[in-house]
Amino acid sequence: MNTLVLILQIIYGGFFCFAGIMHFIKTDLFKHFIPNFFNKKLVNYVVGFIELALGLGMFFSKTIKDASVGIFILLMLLLPIHIWDVTKKKPAIGSKKIAIIRIPFQFLLMYGVYFIFKNA
């Protein structure tokens, strides 16, 4: 069990650090996910910073539980954006099929980070 939790921590930590950094490097990639009534640049940078911080938190034993809760909350907050993306004629993620697949994948990510929280 401990090995599985460690592997998941590394995967989630790496994934969220990478995603956070990408918010700063490839800002245009994320702007289509953000509704027009938000300041796209500000939201992009804030989410990128949060993802990077939470990803880093997965690598330190004192912050794993807090990072897990933070990632779970972030995934919950971003879920409506992914649902909204499915309703668009041309989803920001690419195809309709990928946009639809992303919804259950979001729940899988949420379960994985919950598993880390319960077993860390």
C-alpha positions, 0 to 999 in steps of 0.5 A, a space after each residue: 500500500 505504501 508503495 502505491 501511495 508513493 507512486 501516486 504522490 510522485 505522479 500527482 506531484 509531477 503532473 501538477 508541477 508540470 501543469 503549473 509551469 505550463 500555465 506560465 510557459 504556454 499561456 495561450 494553451 489555457 486561455 480558451 478554457 477560461 470563460 470570457 467574463 474572467 481576466 484570462 491572464 490573471 486566472 491563468 497565472 493564479 491557477 498555474 501558481 496554485 497547481 505548482 504549489 500543490 504539486 510541490 506539496 506532494 513531495 514533502 511528508 509534512 504537506 502531503 495531506 494539505 496538498 491532497 485536500 488542495 488538489 481535490 478542491 482545485 479539481 472540484 472547482 475546475 470541473 464546471 469548466 470541463 463540463 462547460 468545455 463539452 458544451 462548446 461547439 469546438 472544445 478547448 481541449 480539442 475534440 468533443 470526444 476528448 472533452 467528454 472523456 475528460 469528465 470521468 477522468 477528472 473524477 478518477 483524478 479526484 479519487 486518486 488524490 483522495 486515496 493519497 489523503 486517506 493513506 499518506 
